[in-house]
Amino acid sequence: MDGFNLRHLALAVALSAGMSSAFAATSNDFVDNAAAGGIAEIETSRLALEKSQSADIKAFANQMITDHSKANDELAKIAQANDIEVPDTTTLTKQAKAKILDMRDESFDAAYANNQVMAHQETIELFKKQANTVTDDKAKGATELKAFAQKMLPALEEHLKHAKELQAKHPSK
C-alpha cells in the first residue's frame, strides 16, 4: 500500500475508531458521539468507494453512506428541535487528523471491513446505552433521543452482521 493510500486509510480509521470519545465533555454526549460516529462512517465509506476494487465492499459502503446520512439528518433535527448543539464535519475532521493511527500491513478491503466491525460494535454499545436509559423528562430531547436510539439499533445490528460477513470474505493477511 503506497504512502498516499496509507494516509487516507489512516485518516478514515481515525475518523471511525477514535471519535467516540472526542466530544465527551460537551452538553449532550450521545448527540456528540452519535454524530461523530455517523460522519466517520460516511467518510470511511466514501474512501472505500474511491479505493476498493471489490463490489461487495462498494455496495456496503454505499449502504453506509445512505443509512448514516439519513440517521445523521434525523439526529440533527431532533437536536435542533431541542436546542442541542451538534458538532460539525470540519471539527470532526480536525479531531480525526490529530488521531491518525498506525496501520498494519493489510489490504484496504481488510482494513475497511475490520474497521467497520469495530466501529459498529462501538456504535451499538453507545446506542444501547442511550436506548436503555431512564429518561429525565426535564432534560431537553431525552425522550426523543431514547426513541431515536431504539429505532436505529436494528439497522446498526444489521450493519454489524454485514460488516462481519465482509471481514470473513476479506481477511487480514
Backbone torsions as a table, in degrees:
resi	resn	phi	psi	omega
1	MET	NA	125.4	-177.9
2	ASP	-73.8	167.6	-175.7
3	GLY	-60.6	-37.5	-179.4
4	PHE	-63.2	-49.8	178.9
5	ASN	-63.7	-39.3	-179.7
6	LEU	-62.3	-42.9	178.6
7	ARG	-63.3	-43.5	179.3
8	HIS	-64.2	-42.4	179.9
9	LEU	-67.3	-39.6	178.6
10	ALA	-62.3	-41.1	177.4
11	LEU	-63.2	-43.9	-179.8
12	ALA	-62.7	-43.7	179.5
13	VAL	-65.4	-40.2	178.3
14	ALA	-62.0	-40.1	178.1
15	LEU	-59.9	-46.8	-176.6
16	SER	-76.0	-46.4	-170.0
17	ALA	-83.2	-35.1	-171.7
18	GLY	-98.5	0.1	-171.1
19	MET	-88.7	-11.8	-175.5
20	SER	-64.7	-22.0	178.8
21	SER	-111.9	6.9	-174.4
22	ALA	-65.4	-25.8	-175.7
23	PHE	-123.9	35.7	-171.8
24	ALA	-66.3	-19.1	-174.0
25	ALA	-107.0	23.9	-178.0
26	THR	-100.9	-173.1	-170.8
27	SER	-66.7	-34.2	178.7
28	ASN	-139.3	99.4	-175.7
29	ASP	-58.9	-41.2	-178.8
30	PHE	-62.0	-47.7	179.9
31	VAL	-60.3	-46.6	-178.9
32	ASP	-61.1	-49.0	-177.1
33	ASN	-70.0	-39.1	178.4
34	ALA	-66.7	-41.4	178.1
35	ALA	-64.5	-44.5	179.5
36	ALA	-61.4	-45.2	179.3
37	GLY	-63.8	-41.1	179.0
38	GLY	-64.2	-43.6	178.5
39	ILE	-65.0	-39.9	178.0
40	ALA	-62.3	-41.3	177.9
41	GLU	-60.4	-43.6	-179.6
42	ILE	-63.6	-46.6	-177.5
43	GLU	-66.7	-43.0	179.0
44	THR	-66.7	-34.2	179.9
45	SER	-72.5	-35.5	173.9
46	ARG	-61.6	-40.9	177.4
47	LEU	-63.5	-39.3	178.6
48	ALA	-62.4	-39.9	177.5
49	LEU	-62.0	-34.5	-178.6
50	GLU	-77.1	-39.4	-168.5
51	LYS	-101.0	-27.5	-174.4
52	SER	-82.6	149.4	173.4
53	GLN	-106.2	-2.3	-174.4
54	SER	-90.8	128.2	-179.6
55	ALA	-61.6	-39.1	-178.5
56	ASP	-68.8	-36.8	176.9
57	ILE	-65.4	-44.9	-179.4
58	LYS	-64.9	-39.4	178.4
59	ALA	-63.7	-44.0	178.2
60	PHE	-63.4	-44.0	179.9
61	ALA	-60.5	-42.9	176.9
62	ASN	-60.6	-41.4	179.0
63	GLN	-64.1	-40.4	179.8
64	MET	-64.2	-41.3	179.3
65	ILE	-62.9	-46.5	-179.4
66	THR	-63.4	-53.0	-174.4
67	ASP	-66.8	-44.6	-176.9
68	HIS	-74.6	-27.9	174.2
69	SER	-66.0	-45.1	177.9
70	LYS	-62.1	-44.6	-179.4
71	ALA	-63.8	-42.1	179.1
72	ASN	-64.7	-38.4	177.4
73	ASP	-63.1	-43.5	180.0
74	GLU	-65.7	-43.1	178.3
75	LEU	-61.7	-42.1	179.5
76	ALA	-62.6	-38.9	178.2
77	LYS	-64.7	-42.7	178.2
78	ILE	-63.1	-46.1	-179.1
79	ALA	-62.1	-45.5	-179.0
80	GLN	-62.1	-42.2	-179.4
81	ALA	-64.5	-21.4	-177.5
82	ASN	-114.5	17.1	178.9
83	ASP	54.4	41.8	176.4
84	ILE	-105.9	127.5	-178.4
85	GLU	-74.6	138.4	176.9
86	VAL	-113.6	131.2	178.8
87	PRO	-64.4	147.6	-179.3
88	ASP	-93.9	166.2	-176.6
89	THR	-60.4	-39.4	-179.0
90	THR	-60.2	-45.2	178.9
91	THR	-61.5	-43.8	-179.2
92	LEU	-64.9	-40.2	179.3
93	THR	-64.3	-42.5	177.5
94	LYS	-61.8	-42.8	178.0
95	GLN	-61.4	-42.4	-177.6
96	ALA	-65.1	-41.2	179.9
97	LYS	-61.0	-31.4	179.0
98	ALA	-75.2	-12.7	-175.4
99	LYS	-118.9	26.4	-178.3
100	ILE	-58.5	131.8	-175.2
101	LEU	-96.0	155.7	171.5
102	ASP	-72.7	139.6	-178.3
103	MET	-105.3	143.6	172.2
104	ARG	-79.5	169.0	178.9
105	ASP	-83.9	85.5	178.6
106	GLU	-140.1	161.2	-179.2
107	SER	-67.8	160.8	177.8
108	PHE	-59.2	-46.5	-177.1
109	ASP	-60.2	-42.6	178.2
110	ALA	-65.2	-43.5	179.7
111	ALA	-62.9	-42.3	179.3
112	TYR	-64.1	-46.9	-179.6
113	ALA	-62.2	-45.1	178.3
114	ASN	-61.0	-42.9	179.3
115	ASN	-62.7	-41.2	-178.5
116	GLN	-65.8	-38.2	177.2
117	VAL	-62.9	-50.7	-178.6
118	MET	-62.2	-46.1	-178.1
119	ALA	-63.1	-41.1	-179.4
120	HIS	-72.0	-33.5	175.0
121	GLN	-62.3	-44.2	178.6
122	GLU	-64.9	-41.6	-178.9
123	THR	-66.1	-42.2	178.4
124	ILE	-61.3	-41.8	177.5
125	GLU	-60.5	-45.0	178.4
126	LEU	-60.5	-46.8	-176.9
127	PHE	-70.5	-35.9	176.8
128	LYS	-64.0	-41.4	178.7
129	LYS	-60.3	-44.9	179.6
130	GLN	-67.7	-42.0	-178.4
131	ALA	-64.8	-28.1	-176.8
132	ASN	-100.0	5.5	-179.9
133	THR	-74.2	151.2	172.0
134	VAL	-82.3	120.7	-174.8
135	THR	-80.2	143.3	174.6
136	ASP	-102.1	108.2	-175.8
137	ASP	-61.1	-18.0	178.8
138	LYS	-82.1	-20.5	178.4
139	ALA	-78.8	125.8	-177.8
140	LYS	-58.6	126.7	174.5
141	GLY	78.7	-0.3	-174.6
142	ALA	-57.3	-47.2	-178.6
143	THR	-65.9	-43.3	-179.3
144	GLU	-66.1	-39.7	179.9
145	LEU	-68.8	-36.3	176.2
146	LYS	-64.1	-44.8	179.1
147	ALA	-63.5	-40.1	177.7
148	PHE	-60.7	-47.0	179.8
149	ALA	-61.3	-43.6	179.6
150	GLN	-63.2	-40.2	-179.2
151	LYS	-66.2	-37.7	-174.2
152	MET	-81.7	-22.3	-175.2
153	LEU	-54.7	-46.4	-179.9
154	PRO	-58.8	-40.1	179.1
155	ALA	-66.9	-41.6	178.9
156	LEU	-63.5	-39.3	177.8
157	GLU	-66.2	-35.2	175.6
158	GLU	-67.2	-40.7	176.2
159	HIS	-59.0	-44.0	179.6
160	LEU	-61.7	-42.4	178.7
161	LYS	-58.7	-46.2	179.6
162	HIS	-67.7	-38.0	178.4
163	ALA	-62.5	-39.8	178.4
164	LYS	-66.3	-35.4	176.2
165	GLU	-64.5	-42.5	177.0
166	LEU	-63.9	-39.5	179.1
167	GLN	-60.3	-39.8	179.0
168	ALA	-68.8	-35.9	-179.8
169	LYS	-76.6	-26.3	-176.1
170	HIS	-126.7	68.4	-176.4
171	PRO	-70.9	155.6	174.8
172	SER	-66.4	148.6	-178.7
173	LYS	-87.6	NA	NA
